[in-house]
Amino acid sequence: MTAHMPTGWTYADLVAMPETTQRHEIIDGALVTSPTPHAWRHQRCITTLLMHIGHWNNQHQRGEVFTSPIDVVATPTKVVQPDVLFIAQEQLHIVGAYVDGAPDLVMEVVSPSNEAYDRVTKFRLYEQIGVGEYWIVDPIMQQIEVFLLVDGRYKMTGTYPMGTSAVSTLLDGLNVPVDAIFG
């Protein structure tokens, strides 16, 4: 379950907090706290996505791949920790103690308790801050939805069920077999 705290939070407040096993994000100044996903399927999806995008990147040397926990600071009042993110070589200057700006690609594995958060709140935030491509990875539906940022709005480029491969428009040649993620 995700809990929303009163507004007024900034990244400085987040950094001052003690370390915890909970995920802390800030959406428009509101602190959002979620427990670390314990479902092995969630972690397996993230690991398999990381392996596929990492393998693609090793072949093409186009940037860097990261997994949560890493703070993506869009503004001091908009801070998230995507499950998997990719930053292109020419954008790597935004990576330091945290990611200072929008990644090129973000992948979120939805959990039953946080599905609306990933599908609505984070969707809007990623669109707003200019994340070029957003993948929603759904273990319940066993599908991957891919959205491309076009003229400041996300356009769905495909829904990929079992038996197909999710295809990136942004990262040429990145194809992820859905069966490998959920099989």
PyMOL commands that place a pseudoatom at each C-alpha (Angstrom):
pseudoatom trace, name=CA, resn=MET, resi=1, chain=A, elem=C, hetatm=0, pos=[0.000, 0.000, 0.000]
pseudoatom trace, name=CA, resn=THR, resi=2, chain=A, elem=C, hetatm=0, pos=[1.264, 3.448, -0.878]
pseudoatom trace, name=CA, resn=ALA, resi=3, chain=A, elem=C, hetatm=0, pos=[0.914, 6.207, 1.725]
pseudoatom trace, name=CA, resn=HIS, resi=4, chain=A, elem=C, hetatm=0, pos=[0.842, 9.902, 0.841]
pseudoatom trace, name=CA, resn=MET, resi=5, chain=A, elem=C, hetatm=0, pos=[2.098, 12.409, 3.408]
pseudoatom trace, name=CA, resn=PRO, resi=6, chain=A, elem=C, hetatm=0, pos=[1.329, 16.140, 3.513]
pseudoatom trace, name=CA, resn=THR, resi=7, chain=A, elem=C, hetatm=0, pos=[2.880, 18.415, 0.910]
pseudoatom trace, name=CA, resn=GLY, resi=8, chain=A, elem=C, hetatm=0, pos=[5.926, 20.625, 1.294]
pseudoatom trace, name=CA, resn=TRP, resi=9, chain=A, elem=C, hetatm=0, pos=[8.560, 17.887, 0.961]
pseudoatom trace, name=CA, resn=THR, resi=10, chain=A, elem=C, hetatm=0, pos=[11.720, 18.489, -1.068]
pseudoatom trace, name=CA, resn=TYR, resi=11, chain=A, elem=C, hetatm=0, pos=[14.673, 16.359, -2.083]
pseudoatom trace, name=CA, resn=ALA, resi=12, chain=A, elem=C, hetatm=0, pos=[16.690, 17.929, 0.763]
pseudoatom trace, name=CA, resn=ASP, resi=13, chain=A, elem=C, hetatm=0, pos=[14.124, 16.548, 3.239]
pseudoatom trace, name=CA, resn=LEU, resi=14, chain=A, elem=C, hetatm=0, pos=[14.352, 13.128, 1.613]
pseudoatom trace, name=CA, resn=VAL, resi=15, chain=A, elem=C, hetatm=0, pos=[18.160, 13.043, 1.842]
pseudoatom trace, name=CA, resn=ALA, resi=16, chain=A, elem=C, hetatm=0, pos=[17.984, 14.002, 5.528]
pseudoatom trace, name=CA, resn=MET, resi=17, chain=A, elem=C, hetatm=0, pos=[15.805, 10.967, 6.339]
pseudoatom trace, name=CA, resn=PRO, resi=18, chain=A, elem=C, hetatm=0, pos=[17.413, 7.842, 7.854]
pseudoatom trace, name=CA, resn=GLU, resi=19, chain=A, elem=C, hetatm=0, pos=[17.847, 4.838, 5.550]
pseudoatom trace, name=CA, resn=THR, resi=20, chain=A, elem=C, hetatm=0, pos=[14.913, 2.464, 5.469]
pseudoatom trace, name=CA, resn=THR, resi=21, chain=A, elem=C, hetatm=0, pos=[13.593, -0.532, 3.557]
pseudoatom trace, name=CA, resn=GLN, resi=22, chain=A, elem=C, hetatm=0, pos=[10.676, 1.566, 2.317]
pseudoatom trace, name=CA, resn=ARG, resi=23, chain=A, elem=C, hetatm=0, pos=[10.719, 3.407, -0.989]
pseudoatom trace, name=CA, resn=HIS, resi=24, chain=A, elem=C, hetatm=0, pos=[10.316, 7.166, -0.603]
pseudoatom trace, name=CA, resn=GLU, resi=25, chain=A, elem=C, hetatm=0, pos=[9.346, 9.356, -3.542]
pseudoatom trace, name=CA, resn=ILE, resi=26, chain=A, elem=C, hetatm=0, pos=[8.064, 12.915, -3.783]
pseudoatom trace, name=CA, resn=ILE, resi=27, chain=A, elem=C, hetatm=0, pos=[5.248, 13.809, -6.151]
pseudoatom trace, name=CA, resn=ASP, resi=28, chain=A, elem=C, hetatm=0, pos=[4.462, 17.527, -6.318]
pseudoatom trace, name=CA, resn=GLY, resi=29, chain=A, elem=C, hetatm=0, pos=[5.824, 18.028, -2.798]
pseudoatom trace, name=CA, resn=ALA, resi=30, chain=A, elem=C, hetatm=0, pos=[3.905, 15.098, -1.261]
pseudoatom trace, name=CA, resn=LEU, resi=31, chain=A, elem=C, hetatm=0, pos=[5.998, 12.332, 0.296]
pseudoatom trace, name=CA, resn=VAL, resi=32, chain=A, elem=C, hetatm=0, pos=[4.907, 8.950, -1.067]
pseudoatom trace, name=CA, resn=THR, resi=33, chain=A, elem=C, hetatm=0, pos=[6.030, 5.932, 0.944]
pseudoatom trace, name=CA, resn=SER, resi=34, chain=A, elem=C, hetatm=0, pos=[5.730, 2.377, -0.327]
pseudoatom trace, name=CA, resn=PRO, resi=35, chain=A, elem=C, hetatm=0, pos=[7.055, -0.827, 1.138]
pseudoatom trace, name=CA, resn=THR, resi=36, chain=A, elem=C, hetatm=0, pos=[9.781, -2.597, -0.804]
pseudoatom trace, name=CA, resn=PRO, resi=37, chain=A, elem=C, hetatm=0, pos=[8.050, -5.172, -3.028]
pseudoatom trace, name=CA, resn=HIS, resi=38, chain=A, elem=C, hetatm=0, pos=[8.537, -8.602, -1.487]
pseudoatom trace, name=CA, resn=ALA, resi=39, chain=A, elem=C, hetatm=0, pos=[6.975, -10.661, -4.242]
pseudoatom trace, name=CA, resn=TRP, resi=40, chain=A, elem=C, hetatm=0, pos=[9.659, -12.733, -5.888]
pseudoatom trace, name=CA, resn=ARG, resi=41, chain=A, elem=C, hetatm=0, pos=[7.893, -12.285, -9.231]
pseudoatom trace, name=CA, resn=HIS, resi=42, chain=A, elem=C, hetatm=0, pos=[8.347, -8.506, -9.013]
pseudoatom trace, name=CA, resn=GLN, resi=43, chain=A, elem=C, hetatm=0, pos=[12.073, -8.881, -8.348]
pseudoatom trace, name=CA, resn=ARG, resi=44, chain=A, elem=C, hetatm=0, pos=[12.423, -11.547, -11.047]
pseudoatom trace, name=CA, resn=CYS, resi=45, chain=A, elem=C, hetatm=0, pos=[10.783, -9.234, -13.615]
pseudoatom trace, name=CA, resn=ILE, resi=46, chain=A, elem=C, hetatm=0, pos=[13.183, -6.423, -12.730]
pseudoatom trace, name=CA, resn=THR, resi=47, chain=A, elem=C, hetatm=0, pos=[16.216, -8.722, -12.891]
pseudoatom trace, name=CA, resn=THR, resi=48, chain=A, elem=C, hetatm=0, pos=[15.192, -10.182, -16.249]
pseudoatom trace, name=CA, resn=LEU, resi=49, chain=A, elem=C, hetatm=0, pos=[14.463, -6.733, -17.718]
pseudoatom trace, name=CA, resn=LEU, resi=50, chain=A, elem=C, hetatm=0, pos=[17.853, -5.564, -16.468]
pseudoatom trace, name=CA, resn=MET, resi=51, chain=A, elem=C, hetatm=0, pos=[19.578, -8.554, -18.082]
pseudoatom trace, name=CA, resn=HIS, resi=52, chain=A, elem=C, hetatm=0, pos=[17.898, -7.943, -21.455]
pseudoatom trace, name=CA, resn=ILE, resi=53, chain=A, elem=C, hetatm=0, pos=[18.496, -4.195, -21.627]
pseudoatom trace, name=CA, resn=GLY, resi=54, chain=A, elem=C, hetatm=0, pos=[21.995, -4.702, -20.211]
pseudoatom trace, name=CA, resn=HIS, resi=55, chain=A, elem=C, hetatm=0, pos=[22.810, -7.283, -22.896]
pseudoatom trace, name=CA, resn=TRP, resi=56, chain=A, elem=C, hetatm=0, pos=[21.462, -4.952, -25.601]
pseudoatom trace, name=CA, resn=ASN, resi=57, chain=A, elem=C, hetatm=0, pos=[23.529, -2.090, -24.178]
pseudoatom trace, name=CA, resn=ASN, resi=58, chain=A, elem=C, hetatm=0, pos=[26.699, -4.226, -23.987]
pseudoatom trace, name=CA, resn=GLN, resi=59, chain=A, elem=C, hetatm=0, pos=[26.325, -4.871, -27.725]
pseudoatom trace, name=CA, resn=HIS, resi=60, chain=A, elem=C, hetatm=0, pos=[25.511, -1.269, -28.691]
pseudoatom trace, name=CA, resn=GLN, resi=61, chain=A, elem=C, hetatm=0, pos=[27.266, 0.831, -25.995]
pseudoatom trace, name=CA, resn=ARG, resi=62, chain=A, elem=C, hetatm=0, pos=[24.525, 3.467, -26.045]
pseudoatom trace, name=CA, resn=GLY, resi=63, chain=A, elem=C, hetatm=0, pos=[24.437, 4.540, -22.382]
pseudoatom trace, name=CA, resn=GLU, resi=64, chain=A, elem=C, hetatm=0, pos=[23.944, 3.181, -18.871]
pseudoatom trace, name=CA, resn=VAL, resi=65, chain=A, elem=C, hetatm=0, pos=[21.273, 1.027, -17.233]
pseudoatom trace, name=CA, resn=PHE, resi=66, chain=A, elem=C, hetatm=0, pos=[20.272, 1.449, -13.573]
pseudoatom trace, name=CA, resn=THR, resi=67, chain=A, elem=C, hetatm=0, pos=[17.809, -0.128, -11.142]
pseudoatom trace, name=CA, resn=SER, resi=68, chain=A, elem=C, hetatm=0, pos=[16.090, 1.108, -8.023]
pseudoatom trace, name=CA, resn=PRO, resi=69, chain=A, elem=C, hetatm=0, pos=[17.021, 2.389, -5.557]
pseudoatom trace, name=CA, resn=ILE, resi=70, chain=A, elem=C, hetatm=0, pos=[18.413, 5.392, -7.417]
pseudoatom trace, name=CA, resn=ASP, resi=71, chain=A, elem=C, hetatm=0, pos=[16.786, 8.790, -7.038]
pseudoatom trace, name=CA, resn=VAL, resi=72, chain=A, elem=C, hetatm=0, pos=[15.629, 10.549, -10.176]
pseudoatom trace, name=CA, resn=VAL, resi=73, chain=A, elem=C, hetatm=0, pos=[15.291, 14.219, -9.248]
pseudoatom trace, name=CA, resn=ALA, resi=74, chain=A, elem=C, hetatm=0, pos=[13.205, 16.036, -11.859]
pseudoatom trace, name=CA, resn=THR, resi=75, chain=A, elem=C, hetatm=0, pos=[12.731, 19.027, -9.527]
pseudoatom trace, name=CA, resn=PRO, resi=76, chain=A, elem=C, hetatm=0, pos=[13.224, 19.348, -5.759]
pseudoatom trace, name=CA, resn=THR, resi=77, chain=A, elem=C, hetatm=0, pos=[9.520, 18.431, -5.320]
pseudoatom trace, name=CA, resn=LYS, resi=78, chain=A, elem=C, hetatm=0, pos=[9.411, 15.604, -7.913]
pseudoatom trace, name=CA, resn=VAL, resi=79, chain=A, elem=C, hetatm=0, pos=[11.651, 12.676, -6.957]
pseudoatom trace, name=CA, resn=VAL, resi=80, chain=A, elem=C, hetatm=0, pos=[11.074, 9.050, -7.979]
pseudoatom trace, name=CA, resn=GLN, resi=81, chain=A, elem=C, hetatm=0, pos=[12.878, 5.706, -7.961]
pseudoatom trace, name=CA, resn=PRO, resi=82, chain=A, elem=C, hetatm=0, pos=[12.002, 3.809, -11.154]
pseudoatom trace, name=CA, resn=ASP, resi=83, chain=A, elem=C, hetatm=0, pos=[12.426, 0.029, -11.182]
pseudoatom trace, name=CA, resn=VAL, resi=84, chain=A, elem=C, hetatm=0, pos=[14.686, 0.122, -14.273]
pseudoatom trace, name=CA, resn=LEU, resi=85, chain=A, elem=C, hetatm=0, pos=[15.978, 3.142, -16.181]
pseudoatom trace, name=CA, resn=PHE, resi=86, chain=A, elem=C, hetatm=0, pos=[18.259, 3.831, -19.113]
pseudoatom trace, name=CA, resn=ILE, resi=87, chain=A, elem=C, hetatm=0, pos=[20.234, 6.998, -19.757]
pseudoatom trace, name=CA, resn=ALA, resi=88, chain=A, elem=C, hetatm=0, pos=[21.765, 7.587, -23.187]
pseudoatom trace, name=CA, resn=GLN, resi=89, chain=A, elem=C, hetatm=0, pos=[25.484, 8.238, -23.521]
pseudoatom trace, name=CA, resn=GLU, resi=90, chain=A, elem=C, hetatm=0, pos=[24.971, 11.906, -24.407]
pseudoatom trace, name=CA, resn=GLN, resi=91, chain=A, elem=C, hetatm=0, pos=[22.878, 12.400, -21.253]
pseudoatom trace, name=CA, resn=LEU, resi=92, chain=A, elem=C, hetatm=0, pos=[25.208, 10.705, -18.763]
pseudoatom trace, name=CA, resn=HIS, resi=93, chain=A, elem=C, hetatm=0, pos=[26.225, 14.105, -17.385]
pseudoatom trace, name=CA, resn=ILE, resi=94, chain=A, elem=C, hetatm=0, pos=[22.941, 14.024, -15.410]
pseudoatom trace, name=CA, resn=VAL, resi=95, chain=A, elem=C, hetatm=0, pos=[24.169, 11.041, -13.353]
pseudoatom trace, name=CA, resn=GLY, resi=96, chain=A, elem=C, hetatm=0, pos=[25.953, 11.753, -10.083]
pseudoatom trace, name=CA, resn=ALA, resi=97, chain=A, elem=C, hetatm=0, pos=[24.844, 11.109, -6.515]
pseudoatom trace, name=CA, resn=TYR, resi=98, chain=A, elem=C, hetatm=0, pos=[21.376, 10.955, -8.123]
pseudoatom trace, name=CA, resn=VAL, resi=99, chain=A, elem=C, hetatm=0, pos=[19.921, 11.331, -11.616]
pseudoatom trace, name=CA, resn=ASP, resi=100, chain=A, elem=C, hetatm=0, pos=[19.398, 15.056, -12.165]
pseudoatom trace, name=CA, resn=GLY, resi=101, chain=A, elem=C, hetatm=0, pos=[16.679, 15.110, -14.821]
pseudoatom trace, name=CA, resn=ALA, resi=102, chain=A, elem=C, hetatm=0, pos=[14.684, 12.778, -17.025]
pseudoatom trace, name=CA, resn=PRO, resi=103, chain=A, elem=C, hetatm=0, pos=[16.001, 9.341, -18.013]
pseudoatom trace, name=CA, resn=ASP, resi=104, chain=A, elem=C, hetatm=0, pos=[15.555, 8.348, -21.642]
pseudoatom trace, name=CA, resn=LEU, resi=105, chain=A, elem=C, hetatm=0, pos=[13.668, 5.148, -20.774]
pseudoatom trace, name=CA, resn=VAL, resi=106, chain=A, elem=C, hetatm=0, pos=[11.868, 4.040, -17.616]
pseudoatom trace, name=CA, resn=MET, resi=107, chain=A, elem=C, hetatm=0, pos=[10.411, 0.598, -16.879]
pseudoatom trace, name=CA, resn=GLU, resi=108, chain=A, elem=C, hetatm=0, pos=[8.024, 0.090, -13.960]
pseudoatom trace, name=CA, resn=VAL, resi=109, chain=A, elem=C, hetatm=0, pos=[6.847, -3.340, -12.801]
pseudoatom trace, name=CA, resn=VAL, resi=110, chain=A, elem=C, hetatm=0, pos=[3.371, -2.832, -11.381]
pseudoatom trace, name=CA, resn=SER, resi=111, chain=A, elem=C, hetatm=0, pos=[2.332, -4.403, -8.093]
pseudoatom trace, name=CA, resn=PRO, resi=112, chain=A, elem=C, hetatm=0, pos=[-1.319, -5.038, -7.252]
pseudoatom trace, name=CA, resn=SER, resi=113, chain=A, elem=C, hetatm=0, pos=[-1.148, -2.528, -4.382]
pseudoatom trace, name=CA, resn=ASN, resi=114, chain=A, elem=C, hetatm=0, pos=[0.523, 0.198, -6.481]
pseudoatom trace, name=CA, resn=GLU, resi=115, chain=A, elem=C, hetatm=0, pos=[-0.941, -0.315, -9.937]
pseudoatom trace, name=CA, resn=ALA, resi=116, chain=A, elem=C, hetatm=0, pos=[-2.762, 3.037, -10.074]
pseudoatom trace, name=CA, resn=TYR, resi=117, chain=A, elem=C, hetatm=0, pos=[0.352, 4.817, -8.842]
pseudoatom trace, name=CA, resn=ASP, resi=118, chain=A, elem=C, hetatm=0, pos=[2.438, 3.451, -11.746]
pseudoatom trace, name=CA, resn=ARG, resi=119, chain=A, elem=C, hetatm=0, pos=[-0.328, 3.699, -14.356]
pseudoatom trace, name=CA, resn=VAL, resi=120, chain=A, elem=C, hetatm=0, pos=[-1.606, 7.179, -13.467]
pseudoatom trace, name=CA, resn=THR, resi=121, chain=A, elem=C, hetatm=0, pos=[0.609, 9.181, -11.100]
pseudoatom trace, name=CA, resn=LYS, resi=122, chain=A, elem=C, hetatm=0, pos=[4.002, 8.090, -12.393]
pseudoatom trace, name=CA, resn=PHE, resi=123, chain=A, elem=C, hetatm=0, pos=[2.727, 7.959, -15.980]
pseudoatom trace, name=CA, resn=ARG, resi=124, chain=A, elem=C, hetatm=0, pos=[1.765, 11.641, -15.771]
pseudoatom trace, name=CA, resn=LEU, resi=125, chain=A, elem=C, hetatm=0, pos=[4.997, 12.573, -13.992]
pseudoatom trace, name=CA, resn=TYR, resi=126, chain=A, elem=C, hetatm=0, pos=[7.221, 10.803, -16.529]
pseudoatom trace, name=CA, resn=GLU, resi=127, chain=A, elem=C, hetatm=0, pos=[5.274, 12.413, -19.355]
pseudoatom trace, name=CA, resn=GLN, resi=128, chain=A, elem=C, hetatm=0, pos=[5.552, 15.832, -17.698]
pseudoatom trace, name=CA, resn=ILE, resi=129, chain=A, elem=C, hetatm=0, pos=[9.314, 15.653, -17.079]
pseudoatom trace, name=CA, resn=GLY, resi=130, chain=A, elem=C, hetatm=0, pos=[10.106, 14.318, -20.559]
pseudoatom trace, name=CA, resn=VAL, resi=131, chain=A, elem=C, hetatm=0, pos=[10.999, 10.631, -20.141]
pseudoatom trace, name=CA, resn=GLY, resi=132, chain=A, elem=C, hetatm=0, pos=[11.257, 9.535, -23.786]
pseudoatom trace, name=CA, resn=GLU, resi=133, chain=A, elem=C, hetatm=0, pos=[9.817, 6.039, -23.395]
pseudoatom trace, name=CA, resn=TYR, resi=134, chain=A, elem=C, hetatm=0, pos=[7.852, 4.399, -20.581]
pseudoatom trace, name=CA, resn=TRP, resi=135, chain=A, elem=C, hetatm=0, pos=[7.266, 0.668, -20.189]
pseudoatom trace, name=CA, resn=ILE, resi=136, chain=A, elem=C, hetatm=0, pos=[4.554, -0.615, -17.854]
pseudoatom trace, name=CA, resn=VAL, resi=137, chain=A, elem=C, hetatm=0, pos=[5.348, -4.225, -17.033]
pseudoatom trace, name=CA, resn=ASP, resi=138, chain=A, elem=C, hetatm=0, pos=[2.283, -6.049, -15.674]
pseudoatom trace, name=CA, resn=PRO, resi=139, chain=A, elem=C, hetatm=0, pos=[2.912, -9.456, -14.036]
pseudoatom trace, name=CA, resn=ILE, resi=140, chain=A, elem=C, hetatm=0, pos=[-0.821, -10.057, -13.438]
pseudoatom trace, name=CA, resn=MET, resi=141, chain=A, elem=C, hetatm=0, pos=[-1.847, -9.464, -17.063]
pseudoatom trace, name=CA, resn=GLN, resi=142, chain=A, elem=C, hetatm=0, pos=[1.520, -10.894, -18.223]
pseudoatom trace, name=CA, resn=GLN, resi=143, chain=A, elem=C, hetatm=0, pos=[2.021, -8.101, -20.707]
pseudoatom trace, name=CA, resn=ILE, resi=144, chain=A, elem=C, hetatm=0, pos=[4.194, -5.068, -21.348]
pseudoatom trace, name=CA, resn=GLU, resi=145, chain=A, elem=C, hetatm=0, pos=[2.779, -1.744, -22.522]
pseudoatom trace, name=CA, resn=VAL, resi=146, chain=A, elem=C, hetatm=0, pos=[5.177, 0.629, -24.279]
pseudoatom trace, name=CA, resn=PHE, resi=147, chain=A, elem=C, hetatm=0, pos=[4.605, 4.386, -24.546]
pseudoatom trace, name=CA, resn=LEU, resi=148, chain=A, elem=C, hetatm=0, pos=[6.656, 6.869, -26.578]
pseudoatom trace, name=CA, resn=LEU, resi=149, chain=A, elem=C, hetatm=0, pos=[6.736, 10.591, -25.789]
pseudoatom trace, name=CA, resn=VAL, resi=150, chain=A, elem=C, hetatm=0, pos=[5.474, 12.458, -28.867]
pseudoatom trace, name=CA, resn=ASP, resi=151, chain=A, elem=C, hetatm=0, pos=[4.949, 16.223, -28.706]
pseudoatom trace, name=CA, resn=GLY, resi=152, chain=A, elem=C, hetatm=0, pos=[4.931, 16.134, -24.893]
pseudoatom trace, name=CA, resn=ARG, resi=153, chain=A, elem=C, hetatm=0, pos=[2.306, 13.344, -24.621]
pseudoatom trace, name=CA, resn=TYR, resi=154, chain=A, elem=C, hetatm=0, pos=[2.642, 9.591, -24.367]
pseudoatom trace, name=CA, resn=LYS, resi=155, chain=A, elem=C, hetatm=0, pos=[1.453, 7.589, -27.331]
pseudoatom trace, name=CA, resn=MET, resi=156, chain=A, elem=C, hetatm=0, pos=[1.099, 3.834, -26.885]
pseudoatom trace, name=CA, resn=THR, resi=157, chain=A, elem=C, hetatm=0, pos=[3.314, 2.076, -29.417]
pseudoatom trace, name=CA, resn=GLY, resi=158, chain=A, elem=C, hetatm=0, pos=[2.276, -1.433, -28.411]
pseudoatom trace, name=CA, resn=THR, resi=159, chain=A, elem=C, hetatm=0, pos=[0.844, -3.869, -25.927]
pseudoatom trace, name=CA, resn=TYR, resi=160, chain=A, elem=C, hetatm=0, pos=[2.898, -7.052, -25.873]
pseudoatom trace, name=CA, resn=PRO, resi=161, chain=A, elem=C, hetatm=0, pos=[1.391, -10.241, -24.386]
pseudoatom trace, name=CA, resn=MET, resi=162, chain=A, elem=C, hetatm=0, pos=[3.042, -13.607, -23.804]
pseudoatom trace, name=CA, resn=GLY, resi=163, chain=A, elem=C, hetatm=0, pos=[4.353, -15.112, -27.041]
pseudoatom trace, name=CA, resn=THR, resi=164, chain=A, elem=C, hetatm=0, pos=[5.565, -11.746, -28.375]
pseudoatom trace, name=CA, resn=SER, resi=165, chain=A, elem=C, hetatm=0, pos=[8.513, -9.432, -27.782]
pseudoatom trace, name=CA, resn=ALA, resi=166, chain=A, elem=C, hetatm=0, pos=[8.206, -5.901, -26.428]
pseudoatom trace, name=CA, resn=VAL, resi=167, chain=A, elem=C, hetatm=0, pos=[9.891, -3.499, -28.828]
pseudoatom trace, name=CA, resn=SER, resi=168, chain=A, elem=C, hetatm=0, pos=[11.500, -0.179, -28.009]
pseudoatom trace, name=CA, resn=THR, resi=169, chain=A, elem=C, hetatm=0, pos=[11.024, 2.654, -30.466]
pseudoatom trace, name=CA, resn=LEU, resi=170, chain=A, elem=C, hetatm=0, pos=[13.636, 4.775, -28.712]
pseudoatom trace, name=CA, resn=LEU, resi=171, chain=A, elem=C, hetatm=0, pos=[16.379, 2.145, -28.411]
pseudoatom trace, name=CA, resn=ASP, resi=172, chain=A, elem=C, hetatm=0, pos=[16.771, 0.619, -31.853]
pseudoatom trace, name=CA, resn=GLY, resi=173, chain=A, elem=C, hetatm=0, pos=[17.090, -3.152, -31.676]
pseudoatom trace, name=CA, resn=LEU, resi=174, chain=A, elem=C, hetatm=0, pos=[15.892, -3.553, -28.073]
pseudoatom trace, name=CA, resn=ASN, resi=175, chain=A, elem=C, hetatm=0, pos=[13.410, -6.417, -28.133]
pseudoatom trace, name=CA, resn=VAL, resi=176, chain=A, elem=C, hetatm=0, pos=[12.434, -8.167, -24.900]
pseudoatom trace, name=CA, resn=PRO, resi=177, chain=A, elem=C, hetatm=0, pos=[10.658, -11.533, -25.112]
pseudoatom trace, name=CA, resn=VAL, resi=178, chain=A, elem=C, hetatm=0, pos=[7.646, -11.275, -22.820]
pseudoatom trace, name=CA, resn=ASP, resi=179, chain=A, elem=C, hetatm=0, pos=[7.829, -14.991, -22.038]
pseudoatom trace, name=CA, resn=ALA, resi=180, chain=A, elem=C, hetatm=0, pos=[11.308, -14.436, -20.556]
pseudoatom trace, name=CA, resn=ILE, resi=181, chain=A, elem=C, hetatm=0, pos=[9.927, -11.794, -18.184]
pseudoatom trace, name=CA, resn=PHE, resi=182, chain=A, elem=C, hetatm=0, pos=[6.910, -13.755, -16.933]
pseudoatom trace, name=CA, resn=GLY, resi=183, chain=A, elem=C, hetatm=0, pos=[7.734, -17.369, -17.836]
for i in range(1, 183): cmd.bond("trace and resi %d" % i, "trace and resi %d" % (i + 1))
show_as sticks, trace
zoom trace
